Amino acid sequence: MIMTGAKAILECFKEQGVDTIFGYPGGMILPMYDALVDEKKIRQILVTHEQNAAHAADGYARVTGKVGVCMATSGPGATNLVTGIATAFMDSIPIIAITGQVDTNLLGRDSFQETDILDITMPVTKHNFKIKDARKLIETIRQAFDIALNGRRGPVLIDIPKDIFFAEVDYKPQAVEEKPVGKPDPDFIICAAEAAEEIARAERPAVIVGGGAISAGASKEIVEFIERYNLPVVNTLMGIGAVSRSHPQNLGFAGLHGTKAANHAIAAADLVIAVGSRFGDRQTGNISKYTQAKKFIHIDIDPAEIDKNIEGSLGLAGNMKVILKLLMRHEKCQPRVDWWSQIEGWRETFDYDYQVNRLTVPWAMNQIAKKTAGKPYAYATDVGQHQMWAALHLKIEEPRTWLTSGGLGTMGFGLPAAMGAQVAYGNSRRVICVTGDGGIKMTGNEYYTIARLKLPIISLIVNNTSLGMIRQLQKVMYGERYIACEFDYPMDYVGYAQSFGIKAEAVSTQEEFAHALVKALEDTENPRVIVLNVWRSFVEPMTKGNARIDEFVEFK
């Protein structure tokens, strides 16, 4: 079937199950937009900035498990995508970015809006392509999806000169087939049996679950695994939701701002089993102290992660579901009464006290958790103090209902990611976005898109008139020499939201917040904004620098 390159790309997208594209037009990408005019099965979402197109595609991918797609024009359009692409790369999120480029006969001539986007994005993509021959267009599009989804997931960029969009290509439909999971070889089975023996022998084992577990869709197998071996489980920031927070063996979020019970358990463990986690520095703190007097079993899809940050691990690289099933061939273990008694002591000692007489973000997160319990909600955050409070005090019960920028820590991620997620969910689930007064200034322009599309996102803007996490670091590490962290000039966030036609209100007390939250939850068809005017305060817990993860900063 002969058609233009642009139409062939759309046909390839439909093969792959793409139903939504986020983007922003420009001269070199216009042929794609022209092809979309007659396209009935793919929805194009016009955003207000290309960075937000990448974040929205990322949010879409996180909640669906499918590839998110974004596109932009050449030059500044392409470079504006980079932060969103890097965010997806650091968190192993599959997105396809299509960038328009100047005609092939103009490449290398410093033409208007020409940039070498391949070299720019090479460090932050799983792979990238520049198509100079229309005959390779279709196979490249299909290959890009295969790369983005298989193995360790990640973003792929395809740079396409404008004349390739107009070129005639011969499109032949191709069914997309899932690759069968191969059987493990005998040596791998022996290695898994050795790991199972280590788990059975351990007196104080603990499991860390990371974002790789969610990518693998292995939540069911992880729950069966921890229950079979009677293991306490903690999660990284990216692993939140892989195991229900209400599961009795889940100790919560671990790391720099993790719960004290979770950090104490990891510090005291004699064996740590990491499932889909890369042992990032925010998780481990001082590596030598983190690894002291304990063994490690590392399960990951990516062999390159084994021994990268923690040396000497017993590594099991491959399909996570297969590995966990192999580990469960071993007989059930003893209940480990002493270990669980110690853990329950930490839980009781460090249980958070929400009984305060003023509006705080932890109290507000706890109220949201109570009001949304058992109901279909998803939660997105921006980056900063509010992100840590949300991780600590929301109760995430299902995988793919927690969206946050873990690896890159991208301020401005929250609102456009929530937008992409809400587009994916439609009416089946509502997204609550928690952001700060710093992050919302970066990408709050997407309220325009949210209002235009009537996406029923509930946004909470934590207004502490500061870059709270920067201020916290300046207190802990720089002797309270505060600079460039306070927003002394007032901004009317309610008026800002209302300028887009979104209902908004500011709250300063617990009673006002409770009332505003109920109204927002009841208004299921419209976006709502609640501005929390709160005191400047600090996220607790916080582990000490260059110390064990069970040593904490004391705030006065």
ChimeraX attribute file (.defattr): number of C-alpha atoms within 10 A of each C-alpha:
attribute: neighborCount
match mode: 1-to-1
recipient: residues
	/A:1	9
	/A:2	12
	/A:3	15
	/A:4	18
	/A:5	27
	/A:6	26
	/A:7	23
	/A:8	24
	/A:9	21
	/A:10	20
	/A:11	20
	/A:12	23
	/A:13	20
	/A:14	14
	/A:15	14
	/A:16	19
	/A:17	14
	/A:18	18
	/A:19	16
	/A:20	21
	/A:21	26
	/A:22	24
	/A:23	31
	/A:24	23
	/A:25	19
	/A:26	16
	/A:27	14
	/A:28	24
	/A:29	26
	/A:30	18
	/A:31	21
	/A:32	22
	/A:33	17
	/A:34	12
	/A:35	17
	/A:36	18
	/A:37	10
	/A:38	10
	/A:39	14
	/A:40	8
	/A:41	13
	/A:42	17
	/A:43	14
	/A:44	19
	/A:45	18
	/A:46	15
	/A:47	23
	/A:48	18
	/A:49	18
	/A:50	27
	/A:51	26
	/A:52	31
	/A:53	33
	/A:54	37
	/A:55	34
	/A:56	33
	/A:57	35
	/A:58	36
	/A:59	33
	/A:60	32
	/A:61	23
	/A:62	30
	/A:63	21
	/A:64	14
	/A:65	17
	/A:66	20
	/A:67	26
	/A:68	30
	/A:69	28
	/A:70	29
	/A:71	29
	/A:72	32
	/A:73	29
	/A:74	29
	/A:75	21
	/A:76	15
	/A:77	24
	/A:78	28
	/A:79	21
	/A:80	19
	/A:81	27
	/A:82	20
	/A:83	20
	/A:84	28
	/A:85	30
	/A:86	23
	/A:87	25
	/A:88	30
	/A:89	23
	/A:90	17
	/A:91	22
	/A:92	23
	/A:93	30
	/A:94	33
	/A:95	34
	/A:96	28
	/A:97	30
	/A:98	25
	/A:99	26
	/A:100	30
	/A:101	31
	/A:102	27
	/A:103	17
	/A:104	15
	/A:105	10
	/A:106	13
	/A:107	15
	/A:108	11
	/A:109	9
	/A:110	11
	/A:111	13
	/A:112	10
	/A:113	15
	/A:114	21
	/A:115	20
	/A:116	17
	/A:117	23
	/A:118	17
	/A:119	10
	/A:120	13
	/A:121	21
	/A:122	14
	/A:123	12
	/A:124	22
	/A:125	25
	/A:126	20
	/A:127	17
	/A:128	23
	/A:129	17
	/A:130	17
	/A:131	18
	/A:132	17
	/A:133	13
	/A:134	20
	/A:135	16
	/A:136	11
	/A:137	26
	/A:138	19
	/A:139	11
	/A:140	18
	/A:141	23
	/A:142	17
	/A:143	12
	/A:144	22
	/A:145	21
	/A:146	17
	/A:147	19
	/A:148	25
	/A:149	20
	/A:150	12
	/A:151	15
	/A:152	19
	/A:153	24
	/A:154	27
	/A:155	33
	/A:156	30
	/A:157	29
	/A:158	23
	/A:159	24
	/A:160	28
	/A:161	25
	/A:162	24
	/A:163	21
	/A:164	24
	/A:165	26
	/A:166	16
	/A:167	16
	/A:168	18
	/A:169	21
	/A:170	15
	/A:171	20
	/A:172	11
	/A:173	11
	/A:174	11
	/A:175	8
	/A:176	12
	/A:177	7
	/A:178	6
	/A:179	7
	/A:180	6
	/A:181	10
	/A:182	9
	/A:183	10
	/A:184	13
	/A:185	8
	/A:186	9
	/A:187	9
	/A:188	17
	/A:189	16
	/A:190	12
	/A:191	16
	/A:192	24
	/A:193	17
	/A:194	14
	/A:195	22
	/A:196	20
	/A:197	14
	/A:198	17
	/A:199	24
	/A:200	16
	/A:201	13
	/A:202	17
	/A:203	16
	/A:204	22
	/A:205	27
	/A:206	26
	/A:207	24
	/A:208	24
	/A:209	30
	/A:210	24
	/A:211	25
	/A:212	26
	/A:213	28
	/A:214	22
	/A:215	24
	/A:216	18
	/A:217	16
	/A:218	21
	/A:219	20
	/A:220	11
	/A:221	18
	/A:222	22
	/A:223	18
	/A:224	14
	/A:225	17
	/A:226	19
	/A:227	14
	/A:228	16
	/A:229	21
	/A:230	19
	/A:231	23
	/A:232	23
	/A:233	28
	/A:234	30
	/A:235	28
	/A:236	26
	/A:237	29
	/A:238	24
	/A:239	26
	/A:240	30
	/A:241	26
	/A:242	29
	/A:243	27
	/A:244	18
	/A:245	20
	/A:246	12
	/A:247	12
	/A:248	10
	/A:249	19
	/A:250	19
	/A:251	24
	/A:252	31
	/A:253	29
	/A:254	28
	/A:255	26
	/A:256	22
	/A:257	23
	/A:258	29
	/A:259	26
	/A:260	28
	/A:261	25
	/A:262	26
	/A:263	29
	/A:264	20
	/A:265	27
	/A:266	28
	/A:267	22
	/A:268	20
	/A:269	21
	/A:270	19
	/A:271	22
	/A:272	25
	/A:273	23
	/A:274	24
	/A:275	25
	/A:276	27
	/A:277	25
	/A:278	24
	/A:279	22
	/A:280	15
	/A:281	12
	/A:282	18
	/A:283	23
	/A:284	24
	/A:285	20
	/A:286	16
	/A:287	19
	/A:288	13
	/A:289	14
	/A:290	19
	/A:291	21
	/A:292	13
	/A:293	12
	/A:294	16
	/A:295	18
	/A:296	24
	/A:297	22
	/A:298	26
	/A:299	28
	/A:300	27
	/A:301	23
	/A:302	17
	/A:303	16
	/A:304	10
	/A:305	18
	/A:306	23
	/A:307	16
	/A:308	12
	/A:309	14
	/A:310	18
	/A:311	12
	/A:312	14
	/A:313	18
	/A:314	19
	/A:315	22
	/A:316	23
	/A:317	18
	/A:318	19
	/A:319	19
	/A:320	23
	/A:321	17
	/A:322	15
	/A:323	19
	/A:324	21
	/A:325	15
	/A:326	19
	/A:327	20
	/A:328	18
	/A:329	11
	/A:330	17
	/A:331	12
	/A:332	12
	/A:333	14
	/A:334	12
	/A:335	12
	/A:336	15
	/A:337	11
	/A:338	11
	/A:339	18
	/A:340	17
	/A:341	11
	/A:342	15
	/A:343	21
	/A:344	14
	/A:345	13
	/A:346	19
	/A:347	17
	/A:348	10
	/A:349	11
	/A:350	12
	/A:351	12
	/A:352	13
	/A:353	8
	/A:354	12
	/A:355	7
	/A:356	9
	/A:357	9
	/A:358	13
	/A:359	19
	/A:360	21
	/A:361	21
	/A:362	22
	/A:363	20
	/A:364	22
	/A:365	20
	/A:366	17
	/A:367	19
	/A:368	20
	/A:369	16
	/A:370	12
	/A:371	14
	/A:372	14
	/A:373	14
	/A:374	9
	/A:375	9
	/A:376	13
	/A:377	18
	/A:378	25
	/A:379	24
	/A:380	26
	/A:381	29
	/A:382	30
	/A:383	23
	/A:384	20
	/A:385	24
	/A:386	24
	/A:387	23
	/A:388	22
	/A:389	24
	/A:390	25
	/A:391	27
	/A:392	25
	/A:393	21
	/A:394	22
	/A:395	22
	/A:396	25
	/A:397	20
	/A:398	18
	/A:399	23
	/A:400	24
	/A:401	22
	/A:402	28
	/A:403	28
	/A:404	27
	/A:405	25
	/A:406	20
	/A:407	17
	/A:408	15
	/A:409	16
	/A:410	19
	/A:411	20
	/A:412	25
	/A:413	31
	/A:414	32
	/A:415	33
	/A:416	33
	/A:417	32
	/A:418	35
	/A:419	30
	/A:420	30
	/A:421	31
	/A:422	25
	/A:423	22
	/A:424	22
	/A:425	17
	/A:426	11
	/A:427	13
	/A:428	9
	/A:429	16
	/A:430	25
	/A:431	27
	/A:432	26
	/A:433	24
	/A:434	26
	/A:435	29
	/A:436	28
	/A:437	23
	/A:438	25
	/A:439	22
	/A:440	24
	/A:441	13
	/A:442	13
	/A:443	19
	/A:444	22
	/A:445	19
	/A:446	20
	/A:447	29
	/A:448	17
	/A:449	18
	/A:450	25
	/A:451	20
	/A:452	12
	/A:453	15
	/A:454	15
	/A:455	24
	/A:456	25
	/A:457	28
	/A:458	25
	/A:459	26
	/A:460	23
	/A:461	24
	/A:462	25
	/A:463	24
	/A:464	18
	/A:465	20
	/A:466	18
	/A:467	20
	/A:468	24
	/A:469	19
	/A:470	16
	/A:471	23
	/A:472	20
	/A:473	14
	/A:474	16
	/A:475	15
	/A:476	16
	/A:477	11
	/A:478	11
	/A:479	9
	/A:480	12
	/A:481	10
	/A:482	14
	/A:483	9
	/A:484	9
	/A:485	16
	/A:486	16
	/A:487	14
	/A:488	8
	/A:489	6
	/A:490	7
	/A:491	13
	/A:492	10
	/A:493	21
	/A:494	17
	/A:495	15
	/A:496	15
	/A:497	24
	/A:498	17
	/A:499	12
	/A:500	16
	/A:501	17
	/A:502	21
	/A:503	17
	/A:504	21
	/A:505	18
	/A:506	20
	/A:507	17
	/A:508	15
	/A:509	15
	/A:510	18
	/A:511	12
	/A:512	14
	/A:513	21
	/A:514	15
	/A:515	11
	/A:516	20
	/A:517	21
	/A:518	12
	/A:519	12
	/A:520	21
	/A:521	19
	/A:522	10
	/A:523	13
	/A:524	15
	/A:525	14
	/A:526	18
	/A:527	24
	/A:528	27
	/A:529	25
	/A:530	23
	/A:531	24
	/A:532	25
	/A:533	20
	/A:534	17
	/A:535	15
	/A:536	15
	/A:537	15
	/A:538	17
	/A:539	19
	/A:540	20
	/A:541	22
	/A:542	21
	/A:543	22
	/A:544	17
	/A:545	15
	/A:546	13
	/A:547	16
	/A:548	21
	/A:549	30
	/A:550	23
	/A:551	17
	/A:552	18
	/A:553	12
	/A:554	11
	/A:555	13
	/A:556	4
